Amino acid sequence: MKIFEEIESEVRSYARAFPRLFDKAQGELIYDEDGNEYIDFLAGAGSLNYGHNHPVFKEKLIDYIQRDGITQGLDLHTRAKGEFLESFNENILKPRNLDYIVMFTGPTGTNAVEAALKIARKKTGRENIISFTNGWHGQTLGALSVTGNSTHRGGAGIALHGSTRIPYDGYLGDDFDTTNLLDKMLSDSSSGVDKPAAVIVETVQGEGGINAASMTWLQSLSEICKRHDVLLIVDDIQAGCGRTGTFFSFEEAGIYPDIVTLSKSLSGYGLPFAVVLMKPEVDQWSPGEHNGTFRGNNHAFITAKAALDHFWKDDKFAKEVQRKGQYIADRVDAIVAKYGEGNFNSHGRGMFRGINCVSGDLAGQITRKCFQKGLIIETSGADDHVVKFLCPLTIRDENLKKGIDILEQAIKEVCAKADSIPEEKDFFEGDYSVSDEASKSDVIEPENKKAAS
Ligand SMILES: *Cc1c(COP(=O)(O)O)cnc(C)c1O
């Protein structure tokens, strides 16, 4: 179709990496207009943890639409919203002993982040926010100010204030605990770091290259926040909703953040929906102080409740995610050992895993090769150098295996052609090779393209 080149903005991005016309999808499979089938390891950038069009949620949604259930409700009390809150309280908060107030924000993750930053500043009367290298929190101004990536921050076009960046776990090597640096800087009135309102952190950095913080690092961070009377915000927009093997990504660390943001897979169906969770004493909003027209996407409330009722009444689903996560980790480790010449490495947690190919060019060649073979998989990280696993948590074992088989074959073919795999540079050398964005838009014909019937 020519219409996209004709009038759609140049801002489009995923469409360039996967230049086909997509039409239908079910579970972990997505189909283009010619009926070519692809295994979806991108899954709406983590917004489709339960796959496309889950039949149970779909039926609930169709019933609700059929009976003229309210679609848009602003922040009015509706039955759908009440029932979502009940399910969230019973299935998620109470079993985890989490005493949180639920705030409905505008329906995108970045709006939840804005709200989280605003309430942290209001509650403490301080401006500064501690954020981390390679952190990624969304595209509006406040969220950009705590994001690491210079291309995205540059898009703001104005100075971004109010944040101090600290190295994330592992940024200065495995032996350097960067929370000690934070502790020292917060303890020293001449460190140059203003006493912050909050620290905002992802437990596993999604867009930043699937960097997983260790449990001890998270625990230490939480301790330091408490000690310095600073609020801890966990941005669980991508790592939450089961991705790491528990509903919240911070459960394993046993920490209790003051504020949590959720979005992406919260609706379960890919419908826009975001919330901020906060401890009751943080809830210092005046009525209407963070307003927004689309805070009442009742269709999302219906499917979100369906997802919680279906998957989160007990720990069966979490165990399944952990089992598949282990399978992914084992397969990926084997692939890295076989083809990575000692330079690739893999990290992540649960079904949130990446292969660091060191070079963005190499990672891009691998994902393009995957696409030709019927697998949709993206890259992330500063130079798009990490091949990123985000397949639906509900993926069937045979398709998980098939997808990883395709990836392995692609890596084998690409690495056989590459002269040598670049070595990972030490942090002080910098200068990774930059991926060739333009080559992403090459027309890609799937190898499995069906004969026109
Ligand atoms: C995707 C993401 C956001 C932003 O969500 P949008 O819905 O794209 O605005 C914020 N934080 C994290 C960790 C994310 O992965």
Ligand as a Chemical Component Dictionary entry (heavy atoms), coordinates in Angstrom:
data_LIG
# 
_chem_comp.id                   LIG 
_chem_comp.type                 NON-POLYMER 
_chem_comp.pdbx_formal_charge   0 
_chem_comp.three_letter_code    LIG 
# 
loop_
_chem_comp_atom.comp_id 
_chem_comp_atom.atom_id 
_chem_comp_atom.alt_atom_id 
_chem_comp_atom.type_symbol 
_chem_comp_atom.charge 
_chem_comp_atom.model_Cartn_x 
_chem_comp_atom.model_Cartn_y 
_chem_comp_atom.model_Cartn_z 
_chem_comp_atom.pdbx_ordinal 
LIG C1 C1 C 0 7.082 1.708 27.185 1  
LIG C2 C2 C 0 7.579 2.274 28.443 2  
LIG C3 C3 C 0 7.153 3.524 28.914 3  
LIG C4 C4 C 0 6.260 4.420 28.114 4  
LIG O1 O1 O 0 5.018 3.876 27.802 5  
LIG P1 P1 P 0 4.208 4.475 26.574 6  
LIG O2 O2 O 0 2.872 3.790 26.641 7  
LIG O3 O3 O 0 4.972 4.134 25.343 8  
LIG O4 O4 O 0 4.096 5.932 26.783 9  
LIG C5 C5 C 0 7.620 3.959 30.129 10 
LIG N1 N1 N 0 8.456 3.219 30.868 11 
LIG C6 C6 C 0 8.882 2.014 30.461 12 
LIG C7 C7 C 0 9.790 1.219 31.335 13 
LIG C8 C8 C 0 8.483 1.505 29.232 14 
LIG O5 O5 O 0 8.942 0.333 28.806 15 
# 
loop_
_chem_comp_bond.comp_id 
_chem_comp_bond.atom_id_1 
_chem_comp_bond.atom_id_2 
_chem_comp_bond.value_order 
_chem_comp_bond.pdbx_ordinal 
LIG C1 C2 SING 1  
LIG C2 C3 SING 2  
LIG C2 C8 DOUB 3  
LIG C3 C4 SING 4  
LIG C3 C5 DOUB 5  
LIG C4 O1 SING 6  
LIG O1 P1 SING 7  
LIG P1 O2 DOUB 8  
LIG P1 O3 SING 9  
LIG P1 O4 SING 10 
LIG C5 N1 SING 11 
LIG N1 C6 DOUB 12 
LIG C6 C7 SING 13 
LIG C6 C8 SING 14 
LIG C8 O5 SING 15 
# 
